Amino acid sequence: MSLAIGQIGIIICKLDIIQLNYSDLEKLRISASLTTNVAEYHGLISSRLCFGIEHFEDLTSEDSSDDKSVTSIQIQEFNNAFLNMIKDAKDQFKKGGFNFDPLLPSDSEPIEYRALGLASWCQGFVDGYGMSVAELEIEMDRLGDGEAAEIIEDFAQISTLDSNSISDEQDEEIAFMELVEYVRVSVQLLYEDYRGYKNES
């Protein structure tokens, strides 16, 4: 189903005032036939924001007629939600005080599903890290090999989690919560370390 861009304005305005959770966003993503899940998108967004990059046109999806007059309503809905994800992440970073939260599946979901979500989030963050370093033409030795580098290595390791890596046991639940907290705090530390690079490039 495709509509003229002018016809979807009301729908987009309605989406602007709705705070969508992870499950809602995943439904929009699936409806738009996009392969990258919401957790990975949010990881990408968060990583680039850490470097002070605030343009994301290359990450929005396109599905339109040759003259750009008609766009899939599903793509428009997801792109609108994507812009809201960016705004929310920016607001969390700017508030400081460790207010940032990675966008992940709800705690009510099975732990295996949440583990896959965290793995995807970290994969997105690591990918965004590489994209940001390349875009800003930052030499790797400037980033150093201290705590920040260790965090990126840890995220790369977390990105390899799969459904067989974790079981539905109480001790696994505690360990997973600690892992999420490590990611949450580490991202904010990276934000403080990296956000000046854009101004220096």
WOTAUR-V579937 format. One record per residue. N is the residue number from 0. RES is the residue in three letters. SS is DSSP state (alpha for helix, beta for strand, coil for the rest). D_FIRST is the distance of its C-alpha to the first C-alpha in whole Angstrom. Layout:
n={N:N}
res={RES:RES}
ss={SS:SS}
d_first={D_FIRST:D_FIRST}
This chain:
n={0:1:2:3:4:5:6:7:8:9:10:11:12:13:14:15:16:17:18:19:20:21:22:23:24:25:26:27:28:29:30:31:32:33:34:35:36:37:38:39:40:41:42:43:44:45:46:47:48:49:50:51:52:53:54:55:56:57:58:59:60:61:62:63:64:65:66:67:68:69:70:71:72:73:74:75:76:77:78:79:80:81:82:83:84:85:86:87:88:89:90:91:92:93:94:95:96:97:98:99:100:101:102:103:104:105:106:107:108:109:110:111:112:113:114:115:116:117:118:119:120:121:122:123:124:125:126:127:128:129:130:131:132:133:134:135:136:137:138:139:140:141:142:143:144:145:146:147:148:149:150:151:152:153:154:155:156:157:158:159:160:161:162:163:164:165:166:167:168:169:170:171:172:173:174:175:176:177:178:179:180:181:182:183:184:185:186:187:188:189:190:191:192:193:194:195:196:197:198:199:200}
res={MET:SER:LEU:ALA:ILE:GLY:GLN:ILE:GLY:ILE:ILE:ILE:CYS:LYS:LEU:ASP:ILE:ILE:GLN:LEU:ASN:TYR:SER:ASP:LEU:GLU:LYS:LEU:ARG:ILE:SER:ALA:SER:LEU:THR:THR:ASN:VAL:ALA:GLU:TYR:HIS:GLY:LEU:ILE:SER:SER:ARG:LEU:CYS:PHE:GLY:ILE:GLU:HIS:PHE:GLU:ASP:LEU:THR:SER:GLU:ASP:SER:SER:ASP:ASP:LYS:SER:VAL:THR:SER:ILE:GLN:ILE:GLN:GLU:PHE:ASN:ASN:ALA:PHE:LEU:ASN:MET:ILE:LYS:ASP:ALA:LYS:ASP:GLN:PHE:LYS:LYS:GLY:GLY:PHE:ASN:PHE:ASP:PRO:LEU:LEU:PRO:SER:ASP:SER:GLU:PRO:ILE:GLU:TYR:ARG:ALA:LEU:GLY:LEU:ALA:SER:TRP:CYS:GLN:GLY:PHE:VAL:ASP:GLY:TYR:GLY:MET:SER:VAL:ALA:GLU:LEU:GLU:ILE:GLU:MET:ASP:ARG:LEU:GLY:ASP:GLY:GLU:ALA:ALA:GLU:ILE:ILE:GLU:ASP:PHE:ALA:GLN:ILE:SER:THR:LEU:ASP:SER:ASN:SER:ILE:SER:ASP:GLU:GLN:ASP:GLU:GLU:ILE:ALA:PHE:MET:GLU:LEU:VAL:GLU:TYR:VAL:ARG:VAL:SER:VAL:GLN:LEU:LEU:TYR:GLU:ASP:TYR:ARG:GLY:TYR:LYS:ASN:GLU:SER}
ss={coil:beta:beta:beta:alpha:alpha:alpha:alpha:alpha:alpha:alpha:alpha:alpha:alpha:alpha:alpha:coil:coil:coil:coil:coil:alpha:alpha:alpha:alpha:alpha:alpha:alpha:alpha:alpha:alpha:coil:coil:coil:coil:coil:coil:alpha:alpha:alpha:alpha:alpha:alpha:alpha:alpha:alpha:alpha:alpha:alpha:alpha:coil:coil:coil:coil:coil:coil:alpha:alpha:alpha:coil:coil:coil:coil:beta:coil:coil:coil:coil:coil:beta:beta:beta:alpha:alpha:alpha:alpha:alpha:alpha:alpha:alpha:alpha:alpha:alpha:alpha:alpha:alpha:alpha:alpha:alpha:alpha:alpha:alpha:alpha:alpha:alpha:coil:coil:coil:coil:coil:coil:coil:coil:coil:coil:coil:coil:coil:coil:coil:alpha:alpha:alpha:alpha:alpha:alpha:alpha:alpha:alpha:alpha:alpha:alpha:alpha:alpha:alpha:alpha:alpha:alpha:alpha:alpha:alpha:alpha:alpha:alpha:alpha:coil:coil:coil:coil:alpha:alpha:alpha:alpha:coil:coil:coil:alpha:alpha:alpha:alpha:alpha:alpha:alpha:alpha:alpha:alpha:alpha:alpha:coil:coil:coil:coil:coil:coil:coil:coil:coil:coil:coil:alpha:alpha:alpha:alpha:alpha:alpha:alpha:alpha:alpha:alpha:alpha:alpha:alpha:alpha:alpha:alpha:alpha:alpha:alpha:alpha:alpha:alpha:alpha:alpha:alpha:coil:coil:alpha:alpha:alpha:alpha:coil}
d_first={0:4:7:10:12:15:12:12:16:17:14:16:19:19:18:21:24:23:25:23:25:24:23:20:19:19:17:14:16:15:11:11:13:16:19:22:22:23:27:27:25:27:30:29:29:32:34:33:34:37:38:37:34:31:29:26:24:24:23:19:16:15:11:11:12:16:17:15:14:10:9:7:7:8:11:12:13:15:16:17:19:20:22:23:25:27:28:29:31:33:34:35:37:39:40:42:44:42:39:37:35:32:29:30:29:31:34:33:31:34:36:34:31:32:34:31:30:33:33:30:31:34:32:30:33:35:32:32:36:36:34:35:39:38:36:39:41:43:46:46:50:49:47:50:50:51:49:46:46:47:44:41:43:43:39:39:41:39:35:37:37:35:35:39:40:40:41:41:44:46:47:44:42:45:45:41:41:44:41:39:41:43:39:39:42:42:39:41:44:42:40:44:45:42:41:44:43:40:43:46:43}
